[in-house]
Amino acid sequence: MAIIKNKSPVLFFYNDSKKWLMNISKKESLHTHIGVLKHADAIGKEYGSRLMTNKDKYVYLLEPTMYDYIMKIQHGTQIVYPKDLGYIAARAGIQDGQKILEIGTGSGSMTSFVASIVKPRGHVYTFDVDEKFMKIAEKNIRRTGLSKYITQTNLDLKTSKEIPVTEMDVALIDLGDPWVVLPKVRQMLKGSGCIFAICPTMNQLEKLTIALIENEFTDIESTEHIIRTIAAREGKTRHSFQGIGHTTYLCFARKAFFGRTAKTTAKTTAKTTAKTTAKTTAKTIKAKTIKKSTKN
Ligand SMILES: C[S@@+](CC[C@H](N)C(=O)[O-])C[C@H]1O[C@@H](n2cnc3c(N)ncnc32)[C@H](O)[C@@H]1O
C-alpha cells in the first residue's frame, strides 16, 4: 500500500482542468477556488484517497505519473508532449539500460520521460546551449526524482569540435536545424542506432530527410500524431471540444553503412594501380628504346 508522507509528491485532482501537483509540506495548505485543503490532512492516507475542501468539494490524492509531471512542467521552451513521447519511445526502441544522447534539453520534458524508461541501468546525456533553459530543465527534472539518471551539459553541438559521448543507443534531437548536427551525431551513435528529430514544419522534414540520406541513415520515417479526446457520458458521448492542435512532425531513421567509403577506396586503388602500371610500362619502353639506341 502506498501511503502519503510529509514531502511525498501528490496530484490534488478535482477534474482534468483543475488539478495541482505539489510535494506535501505539513505546515502548508492548498488554496483554490473550490476551497482550502490542509496538506497535513493528506499525511497517512493511501494514494487514491480523497479529502473534502472547506467548500464541500472532494479532491482525490493521486500519485503523480510521468504524464502528470510533463503536463505540469515549467515551460522555458516548447516541449514534447505525451501524445508524441509514447510513439517516440516505441519507434526508437527505447528500453532499460540504454545510453541516450539528447541535443536540445529545453524544459526537460523529453529528457525526463526517456530517463524514466532507461533507468535504473541506463542514462540520458543531454546538451543545451542556453544556461537559462538548463536551469529550468534541472528544476523540472529534480521534481521527477530522475536527476541521477541524467547528465546535463552546456555545449553547442553545432559548433563544438568535441565528441562528448560515443556508442549511444539512441539520439534525440530537438533544435531548429537538426541536419546541421547529423555528421556529429553519426559519430556518437552505434551502428543501427535510432536517430529521432523534431521538425515543426514540413520544410524542415524535407531538408532533414535529404541530409539523412547524405549521411548514410536508412529506415527513414516521418509522422504526425493527432490525438482526439472523447467526452464519454451516458447517452451523450461526443468528441471533446478540448484538444491540442498541430504541435510538430516527428522524423526517425537508423544509422547504416552505405559502403560509400569502401567504394571510394576501391575506385582510388584501381585508379592508382592503373596510373602506376602505365608509368612503369612507359619507363620500361623508354629504357628499352635508350638501350636500343646505345647499341646502334
Ligand atoms: C524546443 S527546445 C527543446 C525542448 C525539449 N525537447 C523538451 O521537451 O522540453 C530546443 C532547445 O534546443 C537548444 N539548442 C538550440 N541550439 C542548440 C545547439 N546548437 N546545441 C545544443 N542545444 C541547442 C535551445 O537552447 C533549446 O533549449
The ligand as a Tripos MOL2 file, in Angstrom:
@<TRIPOS>MOLECULE
LIG
   27    29     1     0     0
SMALL
NO_CHARGES

@<TRIPOS>ATOM
      1 C1         12.3980   23.3070  -28.3210 C.3       1 LIG1
      2 S1         13.6400   23.2580  -27.1320 S.3       1 LIG1
      3 C2         13.7070   21.5480  -26.6870 C.3       1 LIG1
      4 C3         12.5120   21.1170  -25.8640 C.3       1 LIG1
      5 C4         12.6630   19.7580  -25.2450 C.3       1 LIG1
      6 N1         12.6910   18.7060  -26.2410 N.3       1 LIG1
      7 C5         11.5620   19.4570  -24.2490 C.2       1 LIG1
      8 O1         10.7790   18.5120  -24.4840 O.co2     1 LIG1
      9 O2         11.4690   20.1290  -23.2290 O.co2     1 LIG1
     10 C6         15.1020   23.4790  -28.0730 C.3       1 LIG1
     11 C7         16.3650   23.6300  -27.2450 C.3       1 LIG1
     12 O3         17.4980   23.4720  -28.0960 O.3       1 LIG1
     13 C8         18.5400   24.2720  -27.5800 C.3       1 LIG1
     14 N2         19.5600   24.4550  -28.6320 N.ar      1 LIG1
     15 C9         19.4960   25.2730  -29.7140 C.ar      1 LIG1
     16 N3         20.6480   25.1660  -30.4320 N.ar      1 LIG1
     17 C10        21.4450   24.2770  -29.7960 C.ar      1 LIG1
     18 C11        22.7610   23.7490  -30.0450 C.ar      1 LIG1
     19 N4         23.4670   24.1680  -31.0850 N.pl3     1 LIG1
     20 N5         23.2830   22.8180  -29.1880 N.ar      1 LIG1
     21 C12        22.5620   22.4220  -28.0930 C.ar      1 LIG1
     22 N6         21.3120   22.8980  -27.8080 N.ar      1 LIG1
     23 C13        20.7620   23.7990  -28.6460 C.ar      1 LIG1
     24 C14        17.8110   25.5470  -27.1610 C.3       1 LIG1
     25 O4         18.5750   26.2960  -26.2470 O.3       1 LIG1
     26 C15        16.5190   24.9740  -26.5680 C.3       1 LIG1
     27 O5         16.6290   24.8330  -25.1840 O.3       1 LIG1
@<TRIPOS>BOND
     1     1     2 1
     2     2     3 1
     3     2    10 1
     4     3     4 1
     5     4     5 1
     6     5     6 1
     7     5     7 1
     8     7     8 2
     9     7     9 1
    10    10    11 1
    11    11    12 1
    12    11    26 1
    13    12    13 1
    14    13    14 1
    15    13    24 1
    16    14    15 ar
    17    14    23 ar
    18    15    16 ar
    19    16    17 ar
    20    17    18 ar
    21    17    23 ar
    22    18    19 1
    23    18    20 ar
    24    20    21 ar
    25    21    22 ar
    26    22    23 ar
    27    24    25 1
    28    24    26 1
    29    26    27 1
@<TRIPOS>SUBSTRUCTURE
     1 LIG1         1 GROUP 0 **** ****
